[in-house]
């Protein structure tokens, strides 16, 4: 019988298989345009993210934080330096 599913291990595994990464530039009109797996914070601040349904959430992040989300936009107002990982 298999053990319980470990979501954190699965998420980390997904990121380590990323084939592309790039520093992200905040924009309210330019979609991120990559099949994101996660966002990684290089410098502390706020990551203002909009999803594909128009919901906007501000995530306070510190360097080293990983956000396992796939936003449509990294909005203007973002003060953190973020990198996107994709396939």
N, C-alpha and C positions, 0 to 999 in steps of 0.2 A: 504494500500500500504506500502510495506517495505521501510525503510530508506536506505540511501546509504551504501554500503559495506565499512567497516572500516578495511583496510589491517593490520594496526598495531594491532588492537584488535584481529584479526584472528591469526596473527603471535604469539602474546603473549599467546593466548589460546593454540596454538599448542605446545609451549614450556612447559607450565604448565602441559601438559598431558604426558610429557616425563617420561618413566619408568626407564631409565638407564642414568647415567652420568659418565664420566671418564675424568681425566686429560689426555691431548693428548701429545704424544711425536712426534716431527717433524721427518719425514723420506721422502726420495725421492723414496723409493722402497716399503715400507710397507703401503698398503692401510689402511685407517682409520677403515674399516671393521665393521662399525656400521651404522644403518639407521639413520643418523644424521638429526635432525630437526633444530639445530642451534649451533653456537659456542659462548661461553661466555668468556670474557677476565678477568683473575684474576690479571694480572700484565701488566703494560704498555709495549708496544713495537710494532713490526711489525708481522702480521700474513700473511705468504706467503702461499697462497692456490692455488692448481691446481684442475681444474674441470675435468669432465669425457671426455672432448674433448681435453685435453692437454693445455688449457689456464691457464697461471699463472698470478695471481694478488697479489700485496702486499697491505694489508690493515693496515694503521697505526691505532692502537687501544689503548685505555686507559682502566684501570680497570673499570669494570662495563658495558663496551660496549657489545652489543649482535650483532652477525652477523647472519642474517637469510639466511644462505647458507648451501649447502651440498657438500663440497669438497671431492674429491677422496683422495687427499694427503694434509697434512699440511707439507709443504716442509722444508728441512734444510735451515737455514737462518731466520727462525721464531725466533724472540726474545721475543715475548709476551708469557705469560703463559696462555694457553687456556684449556677450558673444553668443551667437546662435550655432547650434550643432544640427546638422541635417544629414540625410542619406544622399 
